[in-house]
């Protein structure tokens, strides 16, 4: 793996959510070991990887971009003998990607790589060529095909091999403590504690008494929709704004894909991100009627050019990706007329990022259905995630202290538990 003339510096606090290691040497070691494993196996390309290669090599623009993005990678100072944080070229990327499609993430106390594909693209994606390529519909259509294949593996019994009690297994004492496994529903009498696949483990459910709904009969109280760390609160949001600039303001037309935009102009957007080791189901923040459900196909590895060489990509672009990434829109007409129409927007960040609508009874969530505050309304399959809550103008919200972002881009925010009190209507 080669080096580059560009230089960038990594902040140890920049890896929001723990999806990639905080220290560059840990990522470098993982990458070196993964490349070695992939190249030693030298497995024939899966059909989808062959298609990916053909897409790159048959399109002169894609060929140029996928060549340049590896040449433009910044040089990251890392301790000696820890490996190299970069891949050499797109051909090596395809070899490693082919290998990843038949693996599931393993546990690591210091160097957890929850996003293996994000890890191999961490620096190509923030180059000028990468920024252009990963915003392209053609490349995102290709990623959708690749990730669908990986989803099949992560949904299969073959992915259960990482649920073991070895030091890198998710059932080891260290992993159990890190993910608070005792708080979740398991069946100790069954193999793999009753989980049927990696994805089944990833969307594990809390025991009934672990996340009670705050103020369930108080319609002035709004609860947290996800187990998440606050990222941003913006008020007076506009219908159209330049969401790609440094401050990443919200642009309702783009965020909501044109749905009910007029009702939210001048309103409030609350955004928070989910961590790698946390709960990944969504719950209704209010009681009300589901007015509309929308799935928006979008980007997977795009980020804001204004973020510069973001070593945590796409974490520092969360405001930006809420407008362009794959996401779901859940519009709920609250029983409390003071709240009225509001919207929950779960947003996929990289990797699989499947957004699935599921009700409290395990059946598909449907438009016209009444949900109670705290009811399940869906979940992310394996993939990074952030989410927004959007409220109408004129609604005076008093957020609890824990819901107010701490530090730049919420880097020092504490986790707000799902179903806990988020805000009250004044």
N, C-alpha and C positions, 0 to 999 in steps of 0.2 A: 504494500500500500504506500502511495506516494505522499509527499508533502506539498505545500503550496506557499506562495510568496505572501499571501494575505495573512494578517494576524488579527485575532479576536481574543477577548478575555471573557472567561466564564465566571459568573457570580455564583457562589455556593448556595445562595438562597433563591436562585432563579427557576429551579425545577418544580414549578407549582404542581401540587397534586401527587408528587412522587411517581409519575409515570416513567420518568427516566432518572438515572442516578444523579445525585447532586454534584458529585465530583467527577470531572472529566476522565480521570484515570480509570474509574470503575466502568464507565461506558467503553473506554478504549479496550480494556481487558475483555469485556463481554464481546465486543465486536471482533477482536482478534480471534477469540475462541470460536465464535460462530462462523467466521470466514473459514477457519481451519477445518471445522467439522463439515461445512458445506463442500469445500473443495476436495476433502478426502473421500467423502461419499460419492462425489461426482455422479449424482443421480441424473437419469435422463430428464429433460424438461417436461413438466406437465403440459398438457395442451394449452392451458391458459397462459403459461409463461412463453411458449412458442409463439402464441398470438401476440403477446406483448412485445417480444423481440421483433416480429414482423412489422408491427405498428411503428416501432422506432426506426427500423432500417428501411422501410418503404416510403416514409414520409420525410422529405428533406428538412422540413422545419423541426420536426420532432428529433430527427437524427442530430441536427445542430444543437438543439437545446439540451438533449441528454448527453451530448459530448461535452458541451461547455459547462454544464452545472457541476461536473466533477473536476474540471480544470480550474473553476473559480472558487473552489472550497477554501475557506480561511485556514490559516495555520494556527492550530490551537496548542499553546504551550502546555505540555503535560509531563509528569515525572518520567525519568528514563526507565526503560524496560517494562513499560506498562502497555506497549503496543501502539497502534496508530488509530486515531479516532475516525479516519476517513477510508472510504472505498476508493479503488483506483479509477473505475469507469463503469458504464452502464452494464457491460457484460458481466462484470463481477457482481453488480447489484442483482442481476437476474439469477445468477447461481445461488446467491444467498437467499433471495426471495423464494426460489424454488424449494430450498431447504426449510424455510420458515413455515411454508404452507402445510407441513406435516408435523409441526411442533406446537406445543402450548407453553405459555410463560411459566418459568420456574420461580420459586421464592428465593430471595436473597435479602439479608438484613441490611446490607449497605449498598449493594449495587443492583437493586431490583430494576429490571427492564420490563416494565409492563407493556411497553409499546415496541415490540421488536422491529416492525417495519418502519415506524417513526425513527427508531434508533439508527437504521442504516441510511435514512434520508435526512437525518438531523441537520447536516451541513449542506448537502446539495440543494435542499429545499429553500434555503435562505440566500442563495446566490441569485444574481440577476436572471440567469437562465432558468433556475428552478422556480423563481417567483412567476415567471411567464408560463412555464410548462404546467405547473400544478394548478393554475387558474383556468386552464384550457378544458373545455367540455370534452374534447376527444380523450384526453388523458384521464379525466375523471370517470368517463364511461368505461375506460379500460380498468381503472382501479376497482370500479364496482364489480367487474367480472372476476378479477383476482381475489378480491375480498369475499365474494360469494363462495368461492372454492374453499377458502380458509374457514369460513363459517361452517361449511359442511363438516370439516374435520373437527372443529371445536364443538360441534353439536353431536359428535359421534363418541362411542365408547372408547375409541382409540386415544382420545384426548385425556382420558382419566389417569394416564400414567404419571402425571405430575401430582396427583393426590396421594402422596405417600408420606411416611414419617422420617425420611432422610433429611439432612440439613437443607436441601433445596426443595423439599416437598412441602405442599401447602397444609399437610396434616402434622408437620413437625411441631414441637413445643413452641419454638420461636414464631412460627407462622401463625399458630393458633392464637398466641398472645397478640401479635401484630394486627390481626383481623378481628380480634375479640370473638372467636368462633363460638364460644359458649353462649353468646347472645343470639345465635341463629338456630333455625330449625334443622336438626340432623336426626338420623336414625342410626345409633351406634351398633345395632344388630345387623345392619346391612353393609355389604362391601362399599367402600368409599363414602361411608356415612349416609348412604342412600342417594348420593348425587349420581346422575346418569351420564354426565359429560362435563367438560370444562365450562361450557356456557351455563349449564344448570348450576354449577358451583358459583359462577360469577354473579348470577342473579339470585343468590341465596336469600332467604327471607328471614326477617327477625322473628323471634318468638313473640307471641301475642302481647306479652306484658312489657316488652323492651322499649317500645316507642309509642307511648300513649298519646292520644290527640289532645293538645292543649285547648282548654276552654271549648269543648265540643258543642256546647249549646249557646255560645256567645257569638252571634253573627257579626259582631264588630271586630272579632279577633281573626287574624289571618295566620295560617301556619306555614312552616317551611315545607316546600314540595319535595326537596331532596336532601340527603345527608351531604352537606356541602360547605365550602368556605366562601364567604362573601368576596366578590371581585369588584363590583361597581354598583353605585346607585346614581341615576341621572334623572333629573326632573325637567319639565318643559321640553320634552323631546319633540323633534320636528317630523313632518311628513317625509321630507327629503333632506338628507344631510350628507356631508362628505365623510362617510364612515371609514374611509381608508387612510385618513390623516393620523397624525401622532396621537391625538386625544381619543380617536375612535368613537365619535358621538353616534348615537343610534339614529338610524334612518328608517322610519316605520314602514315606508313603502317597500323597502327591500327586506327588512326583517320579517314582516308579516306577509310577504309575497302578494301584496295588494289587498289582503282581506281585512275588512273593517277598519281601515286606516283612519278614516275621518273621526271615528269614535275615540281614538287614542292620542290625537295630536295635542301636544301640551301636557301629556300625562307623565307617568313615572315608570322607569324600567329598573328593576332590581336584577342583578346577575350574580351567580355564584357557581363555582366549579367543584366537581366531584373528584375525590382522590382514588388512587389505584386500589387501595385496600379497603375501600368503603362499600356501602350499600348502593346498588344502582337501579333501584326502582323509584318511580315517581308517584306522588300522592297529591290529591286535590287540595289546594290551599284554602278553599272555601266550599261551602255547600251550594249546589245549584244545578242547573240544567246544562248538559253538554250541547252547545249550539252548533259547533262545527269542528271537524277533525280534518287536518291536512298533513300530508307528508310531502316534504320538499326535498327532492334529490339535489345534491350540491357537491361541493368540493370536499376533499379529504385531507390534503396536505398543503393547501394554500394558506398564506399568511400575509399580513400587511407589510408592504415594502417600507412603510414609515417606522416599523419596529427595528429596522436595521438588522445587523447580524445578531439575531435573537437566539441565544444558545438553548433556550427552552421551547423553541418553536413546536407547535403554534400557541403555546400558553400565553405569551405576551401579546397575542393578537386576538384575544377572546372577544373583544368588542367587534372587531372586523369579521371574524368567522361566524358570528351570530347572524350575519347578513348573507353569507355565501355558502356555508357548510351544510351538509345533510342535516335535516332537522324535522321536528314535528311541531304542529301548532294545535293546541287544545284550547278552544274558546269556550268559556264557561260563563253563563248568565247567573250571577250569584243570587241566592234567595234574598239577600239583603239588598234592597234597591239603592242604598247609599253606595255600594260597591259596583253594582250593575255588571256590565260585561268586563271580563278580564281574560288574559291569555297566558297560558303556561307554554313555554317554548323550550323543550329539551333539544339540545344541540350536540351532534356527534363531533368529536375531535379526533381525527385520524382513525386508522385501523378500521375494524368492521363497522362500528357505530350504527348498528341497526336500531331503529326507533320503532317499538312495537306498542300498539294500543291494547291494554289488557285491563279489564275491570276488576273490582274487588272480589268477584266470584270466580276469577280465572277465565272468564269468557271475554270475547272481544268487546272493547268499549265501543259504544254506538252513539251517534248523534241523537239527541232527544232524551237520552238517559239521564236520570237524576243521580248525582253523586253527593255523598256526605263529605264534609270536611275530614280529611285524613284517609279517604278511600284510595286504594290503588287505581291509577289510571294508565299505567304503562311501565316500560323498562327499556334500558339499553342492554343489548347483548354486548359481547366483548368490544370494548372501545373506550376511548377517553370521552369525557363528557363535561359539558357545562350547561347551564339553563338560565332562562330569563322569566321573570314574571312582569307582565305589563298591565298597568292600571290606567283608568281614564283620568282626564284632567279634572281638577277641582276636588279630587279625593285627597283629604288631608290624612296622610299616613304617618304614624309615629313608630319607627322601627326600633326594635329592642337593640341594646348596645352591641350584642354579639353579632347582629346582622349588618353592622356598619363596617365596611372594609377597613382593615388596619394595614398601614404600610403601602408602598407602591404596588398597584395592581393586586391588592389584597394578599400580598405575600406573607404577611404575619397574622392573617385572620385565623380565628379559631373555627372549628367545625360547628355549624349550626345543625343540630340533629333534626332529622325528618320528623314532621308532625309537631315540633316544638313551636312555641310562639315566635312569630317573625315580626309582625306589626299589628297595630290596632288602628282602627278608623277613629279619628278625632270627632 
